[in-house]
């Protein structure tokens, strides 16, 4: 086995055992972290792989969360849906459709223009969530009820602590595996070529418009899945999940972890979200402290945490073999 495979296997074993070691609260926090890791992983194919910086990707995080809440609304009566598997399929279909429509507009532009157009869309979505009170609950949001997993109902306490944690972990592993295959595919390598030099990529025959749109749609789907899994854990969805601050969080996650590495957004999501939770416990001025910590990390690790690791490992190996000889 390769070193990264061994590390991934050890991480998986630890993730499976942690709920039996840590408290219920931290099990809940870890489950939420996996939701944001899916969100960050999807964003990275657009930002780190394709080179398109979006300031409005929380739109899809909120789209997934609100779709879950809409499908469970009591007003739907007999048409209410509680099956998490069916809900995820609907969320994927909705995010695919919205991603295609908005992406067809956004990918016509690059650099700051791409980011600002996405910021405009998420601001519009955020305003609609506030204004359409009869449908979205306004600032109060909408409640989210307990879904069934594979047709099985679980008690609230069991659902929040163990069962849904492993469900989210399973979805995360599947999402990570699919993304890894995308990264290693000719399509993923073409996205990297577009990031490095779009003009040259187009010259050698890569349809950069279609490839950027495909990356945008994949990113939208991952964001919506993360939001859909987060909603039952939260128990309530509100417009704050789609604010521009949430859009900024995923950018920080990618930069912090290392946007040009596969594991970077995952590590960034774990570090950023758990730092945020811990700092919020100690002071109401958590945003100032968190901002300072993030700046410190970016200065110390300019290529992100995993970027630093990827550079350090060859040096360690070289020193090890030099001492061995």
C-alpha positions as protocol buffer text, in pm:
chain_id: "A"
residue {
  index: 1
  type: UNK
  ca { x: 0 y: 0 z: 0 }
}
residue {
  index: 2
  type: UNK
  ca { x: 110 y: 355 z: -74 }
}
residue {
  index: 3
  type: UNK
  ca { x: 175 y: 593 z: 219 }
}
residue {
  index: 4
  type: UNK
  ca { x: -132 y: 808 z: 151 }
}
residue {
  index: 5
  type: UNK
  ca { x: -349 y: 494 z: 140 }
}
residue {
  index: 6
  type: UNK
  ca { x: -214 y: 385 z: 479 }
}
residue {
  index: 7
  type: UNK
  ca { x: -285 y: 730 z: 625 }
}
residue {
  index: 8
  type: UNK
  ca { x: -638 y: 725 z: 478 }
}
residue {
  index: 9
  type: UNK
  ca { x: -702 y: 379 z: 623 }
}
residue {
  index: 10
  type: UNK
  ca { x: -580 y: 486 z: 968 }
}
residue {
  index: 11
  type: UNK
  ca { x: -801 y: 796 z: 946 }
}
residue {
  index: 12
  type: UNK
  ca { x: -1101 y: 581 z: 856 }
}
residue {
  index: 13
  type: UNK
  ca { x: -1045 y: 347 z: 1150 }
}
residue {
  index: 14
  type: UNK
  ca { x: -1015 y: 644 z: 1387 }
}
residue {
  index: 15
  type: UNK
  ca { x: -1331 y: 803 z: 1243 }
}
residue {
  index: 16
  type: UNK
  ca { x: -1524 y: 478 z: 1299 }
}
residue {
  index: 17
  type: UNK
  ca { x: -1406 y: 442 z: 1659 }
}
residue {
  index: 18
  type: UNK
  ca { x: -1435 y: 804 z: 1774 }
}
residue {
  index: 19
  type: UNK
  ca { x: -1812 y: 801 z: 1857 }
}
residue {
  index: 20
  type: UNK
  ca { x: -1738 y: 533 z: 2118 }
}
residue {
  index: 21
  type: UNK
  ca { x: -1466 y: 749 z: 2275 }
}
residue {
  index: 22
  type: UNK
  ca { x: -1582 y: 1109 z: 2257 }
}
residue {
  index: 23
  type: UNK
  ca { x: -1900 y: 1266 z: 2397 }
}
residue {
  index: 24
  type: UNK
  ca { x: -2230 y: 1292 z: 2210 }
}
residue {
  index: 25
  type: UNK
  ca { x: -2174 y: 1662 z: 2157 }
}
residue {
  index: 26
  type: UNK
  ca { x: -1841 y: 1612 z: 1983 }
}
residue {
  index: 27
  type: UNK
  ca { x: -1987 y: 1325 z: 1781 }
}
residue {
  index: 28
  type: UNK
  ca { x: -2245 y: 1575 z: 1656 }
}
residue {
  index: 29
  type: UNK
  ca { x: -1969 y: 1831 z: 1580 }
}
residue {
  index: 30
  type: UNK
  ca { x: -1772 y: 1568 z: 1389 }
}
residue {
  index: 31
  type: UNK
  ca { x: -2077 y: 1472 z: 1183 }
}
residue {
  index: 32
  type: UNK
  ca { x: -2133 y: 1838 z: 1091 }
}
residue {
  index: 33
  type: UNK
  ca { x: -1765 y: 1863 z: 1000 }
}
residue {
  index: 34
  type: UNK
  ca { x: -1803 y: 1578 z: 750 }
}
residue {
  index: 35
  type: UNK
  ca { x: -2094 y: 1767 z: 591 }
}
residue {
  index: 36
  type: UNK
  ca { x: -1876 y: 2074 z: 544 }
}
residue {
  index: 37
  type: UNK
  ca { x: -1590 y: 1855 z: 420 }
}
residue {
  index: 38
  type: UNK
  ca { x: -1816 y: 1737 z: 135 }
}
residue {
  index: 39
  type: UNK
  ca { x: -1903 y: 2100 z: 64 }
}
residue {
  index: 40
  type: UNK
  ca { x: -1535 y: 2201 z: 63 }
}
residue {
  index: 41
  type: UNK
  ca { x: -1431 y: 1903 z: -147 }
}
residue {
  index: 42
  type: UNK
  ca { x: -1687 y: 1993 z: -413 }
}
residue {
  index: 43
  type: UNK
  ca { x: -1583 y: 2358 z: -409 }
}
residue {
  index: 44
  type: UNK
  ca { x: -1221 y: 2263 z: -465 }
}
residue {
  index: 45
  type: UNK
  ca { x: -1285 y: 2112 z: -809 }
}
residue {
  index: 46
  type: UNK
  ca { x: -1398 y: 2459 z: -912 }
}
residue {
  index: 47
  type: UNK
  ca { x: -1146 y: 2668 z: -719 }
}
residue {
  index: 48
  type: UNK
  ca { x: -833 y: 2457 z: -680 }
}
residue {
  index: 49
  type: UNK
  ca { x: -863 y: 2237 z: -987 }
}
residue {
  index: 50
  type: UNK
  ca { x: -1021 y: 2467 z: -1246 }
}
residue {
  index: 51
  type: UNK
  ca { x: -903 y: 2800 z: -1108 }
}
residue {
  index: 52
  type: UNK
  ca { x: -1244 y: 2965 z: -1071 }
}
residue {
  index: 53
  type: UNK
  ca { x: -1297 y: 3157 z: -747 }
}
residue {
  index: 54
  type: UNK
  ca { x: -1664 y: 3178 z: -645 }
}
residue {
  index: 55
  type: UNK
  ca { x: -1787 y: 3407 z: -367 }
}
residue {
  index: 56
  type: UNK
  ca { x: -2139 y: 3267 z: -375 }
}
residue {
  index: 57
  type: UNK
  ca { x: -2124 y: 2891 z: -340 }
}
residue {
  index: 58
  type: UNK
  ca { x: -2322 y: 2890 z: -16 }
}
residue {
  index: 59
  type: UNK
  ca { x: -2623 y: 2919 z: -248 }
}
residue {
  index: 60
  type: UNK
  ca { x: -2597 y: 2543 z: -309 }
}
residue {
  index: 61
  type: UNK
  ca { x: -2535 y: 2463 z: 57 }
}
residue {
  index: 62
  type: UNK
  ca { x: -2861 y: 2646 z: 136 }
}
residue {
  index: 63
  type: UNK
  ca { x: -3036 y: 2493 z: -164 }
}
residue {
  index: 64
  type: UNK
  ca { x: -2969 y: 2143 z: -32 }
}
residue {
  index: 65
  type: UNK
  ca { x: -3073 y: 2232 z: 322 }
}
residue {
  index: 66
  type: UNK
  ca { x: -3396 y: 2408 z: 219 }
}
residue {
  index: 67
  type: UNK
  ca { x: -3489 y: 2130 z: -22 }
}
residue {
  index: 68
  type: UNK
  ca { x: -3483 y: 1888 z: 273 }
}
residue {
  index: 69
  type: UNK
  ca { x: -3699 y: 2125 z: 479 }
}
residue {
  index: 70
  type: UNK
  ca { x: -3947 y: 2178 z: 192 }
}
residue {
  index: 71
  type: UNK
  ca { x: -3986 y: 1804 z: 132 }
}
residue {
  index: 72
  type: UNK
  ca { x: -4068 y: 1749 z: 502 }
}
residue {
  index: 73
  type: UNK
  ca { x: -4315 y: 2040 z: 542 }
}
residue {
  index: 74
  type: UNK
  ca { x: -4641 y: 1937 z: 716 }
}
residue {
  index: 75
  type: UNK
  ca { x: -4837 y: 2135 z: 454 }
}
residue {
  index: 76
  type: UNK
  ca { x: -4747 y: 1868 z: 197 }
}
residue {
  index: 77
  type: UNK
  ca { x: -4960 y: 1619 z: 388 }
}
residue {
  index: 78
  type: UNK
  ca { x: -4940 y: 1272 z: 238 }
}
residue {
  index: 79
  type: UNK
  ca { x: -4672 y: 1391 z: -7 }
}
residue {
  index: 80
  type: UNK
  ca { x: -4416 y: 1458 z: 266 }
}
residue {
  index: 81
  type: UNK
  ca { x: -4091 y: 1271 z: 208 }
}
residue {
  index: 82
  type: UNK
  ca { x: -3884 y: 1135 z: 496 }
}
residue {
  index: 83
  type: UNK
  ca { x: -3663 y: 885 z: 315 }
}
residue {
  index: 84
  type: UNK
  ca { x: -3310 y: 1031 z: 325 }
}
residue {
  index: 85
  type: UNK
  ca { x: -3206 y: 834 z: 18 }
}
residue {
  index: 86
  type: UNK
  ca { x: -3495 y: 971 z: -190 }
}
residue {
  index: 87
  type: UNK
  ca { x: -3433 y: 1320 z: -52 }
}
residue {
  index: 88
  type: UNK
  ca { x: -3067 y: 1303 z: -160 }
}
residue {
  index: 89
  type: UNK
  ca { x: -3168 y: 1197 z: -510 }
}
residue {
  index: 90
  type: UNK
  ca { x: -3408 y: 1494 z: -532 }
}
residue {
  index: 91
  type: UNK
  ca { x: -3139 y: 1728 z: -394 }
}
residue {
  index: 92
  type: UNK
  ca { x: -2893 y: 1606 z: -659 }
}
residue {
  index: 93
  type: UNK
  ca { x: -3152 y: 1660 z: -934 }
}
residue {
  index: 94
  type: UNK
  ca { x: -3242 y: 2010 z: -811 }
}
residue {
  index: 95
  type: UNK
  ca { x: -2880 y: 2119 z: -770 }
}
residue {
  index: 96
  type: UNK
  ca { x: -2796 y: 1974 z: -1111 }
}
residue {
  index: 97
  type: UNK
  ca { x: -3071 y: 2179 z: -1274 }
}
residue {
  index: 98
  type: UNK
  ca { x: -2988 y: 2502 z: -1087 }
}
residue {
  index: 99
  type: UNK
  ca { x: -2616 y: 2448 z: -1140 }
}
residue {
  index: 100
  type: UNK
  ca { x: -2667 y: 2409 z: -1514 }
}
residue {
  index: 101
  type: UNK
  ca { x: -2877 y: 2723 z: -1540 }
}
residue {
  index: 102
  type: UNK
  ca { x: -2656 y: 2949 z: -1329 }
}
residue {
  index: 103
  type: UNK
  ca { x: -2333 y: 2788 z: -1443 }
}
residue {
  index: 104
  type: UNK
  ca { x: -2416 y: 2852 z: -1808 }
}
residue {
  index: 105
  type: UNK
  ca { x: -2410 y: 3224 z: -1722 }
}
residue {
  index: 106
  type: UNK
  ca { x: -2120 y: 3225 z: -1476 }
}
residue {
  index: 107
  type: UNK
  ca { x: -1861 y: 3025 z: -1672 }
}
residue {
  index: 108
  type: UNK
  ca { x: -1870 y: 3278 z: -1954 }
}
residue {
  index: 109
  type: UNK
  ca { x: -1652 y: 3491 z: -1726 }
}
residue {
  index: 110
  type: UNK
  ca { x: -1330 y: 3432 z: -1533 }
}
residue {
  index: 111
  type: UNK
  ca { x: -1122 y: 3587 z: -1254 }
}
residue {
  index: 112
  type: UNK
  ca { x: -1299 y: 3848 z: -1038 }
}
residue {
  index: 113
  type: UNK
  ca { x: -1599 y: 3871 z: -1270 }
}
residue {
  index: 114
  type: UNK
  ca { x: -1684 y: 3505 z: -1210 }
}
residue {
  index: 115
  type: UNK
  ca { x: -1662 y: 3556 z: -835 }
}
residue {
  index: 116
  type: UNK
  ca { x: -1880 y: 3868 z: -835 }
}
residue {
  index: 117
  type: UNK
  ca { x: -2151 y: 3714 z: -1052 }
}
residue {
  index: 118
  type: UNK
  ca { x: -2177 y: 3423 z: -807 }
}
residue {
  index: 119
  type: UNK
  ca { x: -2185 y: 3672 z: -520 }
}
residue {
  index: 120
  type: UNK
  ca { x: -2478 y: 3843 z: -692 }
}
residue {
  index: 121
  type: UNK
  ca { x: -2668 y: 3515 z: -726 }
}
residue {
  index: 122
  type: UNK
  ca { x: -2618 y: 3416 z: -362 }
}
residue {
  index: 123
  type: UNK
  ca { x: -2724 y: 3766 z: -249 }
}
residue {
  index: 124
  type: UNK
  ca { x: -3042 y: 3730 z: -455 }
}
residue {
  index: 125
  type: UNK
  ca { x: -3108 y: 3385 z: -309 }
}
residue {
  index: 126
  type: UNK
  ca { x: -3042 y: 3514 z: 43 }
}
residue {
  index: 127
  type: UNK
  ca { x: -3291 y: 3798 z: -8 }
}
residue {
  index: 128
  type: UNK
  ca { x: -3557 y: 3561 z: -140 }
}
residue {
  index: 129
  type: UNK
  ca { x: -3518 y: 3340 z: 167 }
}
residue {
  index: 130
  type: UNK
  ca { x: -3591 y: 3642 z: 383 }
}
residue {
  index: 131
  type: UNK
  ca { x: -3872 y: 3795 z: 178 }
}
residue {
  index: 132
  type: UNK
  ca { x: -4072 y: 3483 z: 84 }
}
residue {
  index: 133
  type: UNK
  ca { x: -4176 y: 3425 z: 444 }
}
residue {
  index: 134
  type: UNK
  ca { x: -4481 y: 3213 z: 356 }
}
residue {
  index: 135
  type: UNK
  ca { x: -4255 y: 2956 z: 188 }
}
residue {
  index: 136
  type: UNK
  ca { x: -3919 y: 2989 z: 365 }
}
residue {
  index: 137
  type: UNK
  ca { x: -4019 y: 3101 z: 714 }
}
residue {
  index: 138
  type: UNK
  ca { x: -3822 y: 3424 z: 672 }
}
residue {
  index: 139
  type: UNK
  ca { x: -3558 y: 3488 z: 936 }
}
residue {
  index: 140
  type: UNK
  ca { x: -3703 y: 3209 z: 1153 }
}
residue {
  index: 141
  type: UNK
  ca { x: -3636 y: 2951 z: 886 }
}
residue {
  index: 142
  type: UNK
  ca { x: -3798 y: 2608 z: 863 }
}
residue {
  index: 143
  type: UNK
  ca { x: -3786 y: 2305 z: 1093 }
}
residue {
  index: 144
  type: UNK
  ca { x: -3628 y: 1984 z: 973 }
}
residue {
  index: 145
  type: UNK
  ca { x: -3763 y: 1655 z: 1102 }
}
residue {
  index: 146
  type: UNK
  ca { x: -3591 y: 1320 z: 1145 }
}
residue {
  index: 147
  type: UNK
  ca { x: -3563 y: 1133 z: 815 }
}
residue {
  index: 148
  type: UNK
  ca { x: -3561 y: 756 z: 781 }
}
residue {
  index: 149
  type: UNK
  ca { x: -3239 y: 583 z: 678 }
}
residue {
  index: 150
  type: UNK
  ca { x: -3288 y: 288 z: 441 }
}
residue {
  index: 151
  type: UNK
  ca { x: -3653 y: 285 z: 546 }
}
residue {
  index: 152
  type: UNK
  ca { x: -3574 y: 252 z: 918 }
}
residue {
  index: 153
  type: UNK
  ca { x: -3689 y: 503 z: 1182 }
}
residue {
  index: 154
  type: UNK
  ca { x: -3457 y: 583 z: 1470 }
}
residue {
  index: 155
  type: UNK
  ca { x: -3511 y: 757 z: 1800 }
}
residue {
  index: 156
  type: UNK
  ca { x: -3404 y: 1120 z: 1814 }
}
residue {
  index: 157
  type: UNK
  ca { x: -3113 y: 1070 z: 2053 }
}
residue {
  index: 158
  type: UNK
  ca { x: -2982 y: 764 z: 1873 }
}
residue {
  index: 159
  type: UNK
  ca { x: -3024 y: 936 z: 1539 }
}
residue {
  index: 160
  type: UNK
  ca { x: -2825 y: 1244 z: 1638 }
}
residue {
  index: 161
  type: UNK
  ca { x: -2537 y: 1065 z: 1806 }
}
residue {
  index: 162
  type: UNK
  ca { x: -2451 y: 742 z: 1631 }
}
residue {
  index: 163
  type: UNK
  ca { x: -2670 y: 638 z: 1341 }
}
residue {
  index: 164
  type: UNK
  ca { x: -2664 y: 957 z: 1137 }
}
residue {
  index: 165
  type: UNK
  ca { x: -2294 y: 1008 z: 1210 }
}
residue {
  index: 166
  type: UNK
  ca { x: -2209 y: 682 z: 1035 }
}
residue {
  index: 167
  type: UNK
  ca { x: -2454 y: 762 z: 758 }
}
residue {
  index: 168
  type: UNK
  ca { x: -2282 y: 1095 z: 693 }
}
residue {
  index: 169
  type: UNK
  ca { x: -1941 y: 926 z: 716 }
}
residue {
  index: 170
  type: UNK
  ca { x: -2049 y: 673 z: 452 }
}
residue {
  index: 171
  type: UNK
  ca { x: -2173 y: 944 z: 216 }
}
residue {
  index: 172
  type: UNK
  ca { x: -1851 y: 1138 z: 272 }
}
residue {
  index: 173
  type: UNK
  ca { x: -1636 y: 836 z: 184 }
}
residue {
  index: 174
  type: UNK
  ca { x: -1840 y: 772 z: -130 }
}
residue {
  index: 175
  type: UNK
  ca { x: -1820 y: 1139 z: -231 }
}
residue {
  index: 176
  type: UNK
  ca { x: -1444 y: 1148 z: -167 }
}
residue {
  index: 177
  type: UNK
  ca { x: -1388 y: 831 z: -373 }
}
residue {
  index: 178
  type: UNK
  ca { x: -1590 y: 968 z: -665 }
}
residue {
  index: 179
  type: UNK
  ca { x: -1402 y: 1299 z: -649 }
}
residue {
  index: 180
  type: UNK
  ca { x: -1070 y: 1115 z: -640 }
}
residue {
  index: 181
  type: UNK
  ca { x: -1167 y: 924 z: -956 }
}
residue {
  index: 182
  type: UNK
  ca { x: -1267 y: 1252 z: -1121 }
}
residue {
  index: 183
  type: UNK
  ca { x: -933 y: 1409 z: -1028 }
}
residue {
  index: 184
  type: UNK
  ca { x: -739 y: 1117 z: -1176 }
}
residue {
  index: 185
  type: UNK
  ca { x: -950 y: 1096 z: -1493 }
}
residue {
  index: 186
  type: UNK
  ca { x: -866 y: 1266 z: -1824 }
}
residue {
  index: 187
  type: UNK
  ca { x: -1142 y: 1514 z: -1742 }
}
residue {
  index: 188
  type: UNK
  ca { x: -974 y: 1606 z: -1414 }
}
residue {
  index: 189
  type: UNK
  ca { x: -637 y: 1650 z: -1585 }
}
residue {
  index: 190
  type: UNK
  ca { x: -803 y: 1868 z: -1849 }
}
residue {
  index: 191
  type: UNK
  ca { x: -942 y: 2092 z: -1574 }
}
residue {
  index: 192
  type: UNK
  ca { x: -590 y: 2129 z: -1437 }
}
residue {
  index: 193
  type: UNK
  ca { x: -468 y: 2227 z: -1785 }
}
residue {
  index: 194
  type: UNK
  ca { x: -745 y: 2489 z: -1804 }
}
residue {
  index: 195
  type: UNK
  ca { x: -635 y: 2630 z: -1470 }
}
residue {
  index: 196
  type: UNK
  ca { x: -272 y: 2651 z: -1576 }
}
residue {
  index: 197
  type: UNK
  ca { x: -330 y: 2803 z: -1919 }
}
residue {
  index: 198
  type: UNK
  ca { x: -681 y: 2831 z: -2060 }
}
residue {
  index: 199
  type: UNK
  ca { x: -565 y: 2964 z: -2397 }
}
residue {
  index: 200
  type: UNK
  ca { x: -325 y: 2676 z: -2452 }
}
residue {
  index: 201
  type: UNK
  ca { x: -585 y: 2423 z: -2333 }
}
residue {
  index: 202
  type: UNK
  ca { x: -833 y: 2559 z: -2587 }
}
residue {
  index: 203
  type: UNK
  ca { x: -564 y: 2553 z: -2857 }
}
residue {
  index: 204
  type: UNK
  ca { x: -505 y: 2177 z: -2810 }
}
residue {
  index: 205
  type: UNK
  ca { x: -876 y: 2107 z: -2844 }
}
residue {
  index: 206
  type: UNK
  ca { x: -1016 y: 2110 z: -2488 }
}
residue {
  index: 207
  type: UNK
  ca { x: -1370 y: 2260 z: -2486 }
}
residue {
  index: 208
  type: UNK
  ca { x: -1300 y: 2485 z: -2187 }
}
residue {
  index: 209
  type: UNK
  ca { x: -1654 y: 2625 z: -2170 }
}
residue {
  index: 210
  type: UNK
  ca { x: -1816 y: 2283 z: -2135 }
}
residue {
  index: 211
  type: UNK
  ca { x: -1550 y: 2160 z: -1896 }
}
residue {
  index: 212
  type: UNK
  ca { x: -1586 y: 2463 z: -1672 }
}
residue {
  index: 213
  type: UNK
  ca { x: -1963 y: 2416 z: -1672 }
}
residue {
  index: 214
  type: UNK
  ca { x: -1922 y: 2048 z: -1580 }
}
residue {
  index: 215
  type: UNK
  ca { x: -1690 y: 2141 z: -1292 }
}
residue {
  index: 216
  type: UNK
  ca { x: -1940 y: 2405 z: -1176 }
}
residue {
  index: 217
  type: UNK
  ca { x: -2228 y: 2154 z: -1177 }
}
residue {
  index: 218
  type: UNK
  ca { x: -2025 y: 1891 z: -988 }
}
residue {
  index: 219
  type: UNK
  ca { x: -1932 y: 2155 z: -732 }
}
residue {
  index: 220
  type: UNK
  ca { x: -2298 y: 2258 z: -699 }
}
residue {
  index: 221
  type: UNK
  ca { x: -2408 y: 1898 z: -641 }
}
residue {
  index: 222
  type: UNK
  ca { x: -2147 y: 1843 z: -371 }
}
residue {
  index: 223
  type: UNK
  ca { x: -2244 y: 2166 z: -199 }
}
residue {
  index: 224
  type: UNK
  ca { x: -2613 y: 2069 z: -202 }
}
residue {
  index: 225
  type: UNK
  ca { x: -2538 y: 1721 z: -65 }
}
residue {
  index: 226
  type: UNK
  ca { x: -2340 y: 1878 z: 219 }
}
residue {
  index: 227
  type: UNK
  ca { x: -2633 y: 2109 z: 297 }
}
residue {
  index: 228
  type: UNK
  ca { x: -2885 y: 1825 z: 277 }
}
residue {
  index: 229
  type: UNK
  ca { x: -2689 y: 1616 z: 528 }
}
residue {
  index: 230
  type: UNK
  ca { x: -2634 y: 1915 z: 756 }
}
residue {
  index: 231
  type: UNK
  ca { x: -3005 y: 2005 z: 777 }
}
residue {
  index: 232
  type: UNK
  ca { x: -3128 y: 1703 z: 983 }
}
residue {
  index: 233
  type: UNK
  ca { x: -2834 y: 1745 z: 1220 }
}
residue {
  index: 234
  type: UNK
  ca { x: -2921 y: 2113 z: 1271 }
}
residue {
  index: 235
  type: UNK
  ca { x: -3295 y: 2052 z: 1304 }
}
residue {
  index: 236
  type: UNK
  ca { x: -3362 y: 2400 z: 1163 }
}
residue {
  index: 237
  type: UNK
  ca { x: -3258 y: 2581 z: 846 }
}
residue {
  index: 238
  type: UNK
  ca { x: -3239 y: 2960 z: 819 }
}
residue {
  index: 239
  type: UNK
  ca { x: -3112 y: 3210 z: 560 }
}
residue {
  index: 240
  type: UNK
  ca { x: -2780 y: 3237 z: 746 }
}
residue {
  index: 241
  type: UNK
  ca { x: -2665 y: 2910 z: 588 }
}
residue {
  index: 242
  type: UNK
  ca { x: -2662 y: 3091 z: 252 }
}
residue {
  index: 243
  type: UNK
  ca { x: -2504 y: 3417 z: 360 }
}
residue {
  index: 244
  type: UNK
  ca { x: -2193 y: 3555 z: 198 }
}
residue {
  index: 245
  type: UNK
  ca { x: -2009 y: 3463 z: 519 }
}
residue {
  index: 246
  type: UNK
  ca { x: -2083 y: 3095 z: 456 }
}
residue {
  index: 247
  type: UNK
  ca { x: -1949 y: 3142 z: 105 }
}
residue {
  index: 248
  type: UNK
  ca { x: -1631 y: 3289 z: 252 }
}
residue {
  index: 249
  type: UNK
  ca { x: -1591 y: 2999 z: 495 }
}
residue {
  index: 250
  type: UNK
  ca { x: -1545 y: 2744 z: 216 }
}
residue {
  index: 251
  type: UNK
  ca { x: -1281 y: 2963 z: 52 }
}
residue {
  index: 252
  type: UNK
  ca { x: -1092 y: 2972 z: 383 }
}
residue {
  index: 253
  type: UNK
  ca { x: -1125 y: 2595 z: 417 }
}
residue {
  index: 254
  type: UNK
  ca { x: -965 y: 2538 z: 77 }
}
residue {
  index: 255
  type: UNK
  ca { x: -685 y: 2792 z: 125 }
}
residue {
  index: 256
  type: UNK
  ca { x: -614 y: 2673 z: 478 }
}
residue {
  index: 257
  type: UNK
  ca { x: -597 y: 2306 z: 385 }
}
residue {
  index: 258
  type: UNK
  ca { x: -424 y: 2348 z: 48 }
}
residue {
  index: 259
  type: UNK
  ca { x: -637 y: 2412 z: -258 }
}
residue {
  index: 260
  type: UNK
  ca { x: -398 y: 2235 z: -500 }
}
residue {
  index: 261
  type: UNK
  ca { x: -409 y: 1903 z: -313 }
}
residue {
  index: 262
  type: UNK
  ca { x: -689 y: 1648 z: -298 }
}
residue {
  index: 263
  type: UNK
  ca { x: -691 y: 1616 z: 82 }
}
residue {
  index: 264
  type: UNK
  ca { x: -646 y: 1991 z: 135 }
}
residue {
  index: 265
  type: UNK
  ca { x: -1015 y: 2092 z: 146 }
}
residue {
  index: 266
  type: UNK
  ca { x: -1095 y: 1801 z: 377 }
}
residue {
  index: 267
  type: UNK
  ca { x: -820 y: 1894 z: 622 }
}
residue {
  index: 268
  type: UNK
  ca { x: -914 y: 2261 z: 587 }
}
residue {
  index: 269
  type: UNK
  ca { x: -1278 y: 2189 z: 671 }
}
residue {
  index: 270
  type: UNK
  ca { x: -1180 y: 1996 z: 984 }
}
residue {
  index: 271
  type: UNK
  ca { x: -931 y: 2257 z: 1104 }
}
residue {
  index: 272
  type: UNK
  ca { x: -1143 y: 2564 z: 1024 }
}
residue {
  index: 273
  type: UNK
  ca { x: -1480 y: 2443 z: 1153 }
}
residue {
  index: 274
  type: UNK
  ca { x: -1345 y: 2290 z: 1473 }
}
residue {
  index: 275
  type: UNK
  ca { x: -1134 y: 2599 z: 1542 }
}
residue {
  index: 276
  type: UNK
  ca { x: -1447 y: 2808 z: 1492 }
}
residue {
  index: 277
  type: UNK
  ca { x: -1648 y: 2595 z: 1734 }
}
residue {
  index: 278
  type: UNK
  ca { x: -1379 y: 2600 z: 2002 }
}
residue {
  index: 279
  type: UNK
  ca { x: -1313 y: 2975 z: 1978 }
}
residue {
  index: 280
  type: UNK
  ca { x: -1688 y: 3051 z: 1992 }
}
residue {
  index: 281
  type: UNK
  ca { x: -1700 y: 2875 z: 2332 }
}
residue {
  index: 282
  type: UNK
  ca { x: -1455 y: 3117 z: 2487 }
}
residue {
  index: 283
  type: UNK
  ca { x: -1550 y: 3464 z: 2366 }
}
residue {
  index: 284
  type: UNK
  ca { x: -1811 y: 3667 z: 2182 }
}
residue {
  index: 285
  type: UNK
  ca { x: -1526 y: 3819 z: 1981 }
}
residue {
  index: 286
  type: UNK
  ca { x: -1459 y: 3485 z: 1817 }
}
residue {
  index: 287
  type: UNK
  ca { x: -1454 y: 3627 z: 1463 }
}
residue {
  index: 288
  type: UNK
  ca { x: -1153 y: 3850 z: 1542 }
}
residue {
  index: 289
  type: UNK
  ca { x: -958 y: 3565 z: 1701 }
}
residue {
  index: 290
  type: UNK
  ca { x: -1053 y: 3317 z: 1428 }
}
residue {
  index: 291
  type: UNK
  ca { x: -949 y: 3566 z: 1160 }
}
residue {
  index: 292
  type: UNK
  ca { x: -612 y: 3612 z: 1329 }
}
residue {
  index: 293
  type: UNK
  ca { x: -558 y: 3236 z: 1353 }
}
residue {
  index: 294
  type: UNK
  ca { x: -644 y: 3188 z: 984 }
}
residue {
  index: 295
  type: UNK
  ca { x: -404 y: 3468 z: 885 }
}
residue {
  index: 296
  type: UNK
  ca { x: -131 y: 3304 z: 1096 }
}
residue {
  index: 297
  type: UNK
  ca { x: -185 y: 2968 z: 925 }
}
residue {
  index: 298
  type: UNK
  ca { x: -183 y: 3123 z: 578 }
}
residue {
  index: 299
  type: UNK
  ca { x: 146 y: 3305 z: 650 }
}
residue {
  index: 300
  type: UNK
  ca { x: 313 y: 2997 z: 800 }
}
residue {
  index: 301
  type: UNK
  ca { x: 171 y: 2758 z: 536 }
}
residue {
  index: 302
  type: UNK
  ca { x: 134 y: 2966 z: 216 }
}
residue {
  index: 303
  type: UNK
  ca { x: 44 y: 2656 z: 16 }
}
residue {
  index: 304
  type: UNK
  ca { x: -194 y: 2530 z: 281 }
}
residue {
  index: 305
  type: UNK
  ca { x: -138 y: 2263 z: 544 }
}
residue {
  index: 306
  type: UNK
  ca { x: -137 y: 1973 z: 297 }
}
residue {
  index: 307
  type: UNK
  ca { x: 72 y: 2175 z: 54 }
}
residue {
  index: 308
  type: UNK
  ca { x: 337 y: 2206 z: 326 }
}
residue {
  index: 309
  type: UNK
  ca { x: 309 y: 1833 z: 404 }
}
residue {
  index: 310
  type: UNK
  ca { x: 351 y: 1738 z: 36 }
}
residue {
  index: 311
  type: UNK
  ca { x: 670 y: 1946 z: 21 }
}
residue {
  index: 312
  type: UNK
  ca { x: 804 y: 1824 z: 357 }
}
residue {
  index: 313
  type: UNK
  ca { x: 766 y: 1449 z: 291 }
}
residue {
  index: 314
  type: UNK
  ca { x: 1022 y: 1430 z: 3 }
}
residue {
  index: 315
  type: UNK
  ca { x: 1273 y: 1625 z: 216 }
}
residue {
  index: 316
  type: UNK
  ca { x: 1222 y: 1388 z: 509 }
}
residue {
  index: 317
  type: UNK
  ca { x: 1266 y: 1088 z: 282 }
}
residue {
  index: 318
  type: UNK
  ca { x: 1582 y: 1235 z: 133 }
}
residue {
  index: 319
  type: UNK
  ca { x: 1733 y: 1295 z: 478 }
}
residue {
  index: 320
  type: UNK
  ca { x: 1630 y: 948 z: 594 }
}
residue {
  index: 321
  type: UNK
  ca { x: 1795 y: 769 z: 302 }
}
residue {
  index: 322
  type: UNK
  ca { x: 2101 y: 996 z: 327 }
}
residue {
  index: 323
  type: UNK
  ca { x: 2149 y: 899 z: 693 }
}
residue {
  index: 324
  type: UNK
  ca { x: 2086 y: 534 z: 608 }
}
residue {
  index: 325
  type: UNK
  ca { x: 2363 y: 534 z: 345 }
}
